[in-house]
Amino acid sequence: MSSVELIPAPVVRAACGNISYMTLYRWLNGSCDPRTGKVTPPVSDFPRPRMINKRRYWVRAEVEQFMLAHKAG
């Protein structure tokens, strides 16, 4: 049985360059500017979290793969 390392949101934020909670939210959900009506879609290839006891956890390998893909591009 393989072990999957799960990491919480603060660790994900640090791994992604110390992004804010709001940036993480926007990467997951997208956003809409109420003043201009501009809709920004979510980042499609950002890994989805697993919910455990109402807390979000990501698979470390998925986050690292996302970061490598975006550093190369």
JOZI-V244976 format. One record per helix or strand of 3 or more residues. SS is the DSSP state (@ for helix, = for strand). FROM is the first residue (numbers start at 1). TO is the last residue. If there is no record, write none. Layout:
# JOZI-V244976
ss=(SS:SS)
from=(FROM:FROM)
to=(TO:TO)
This chain:
# JOZI-V244976
ss=(=:@:@:=:=:@)
from=(6:9:21:50:55:60)
to=(8:15:29:52:59:72)
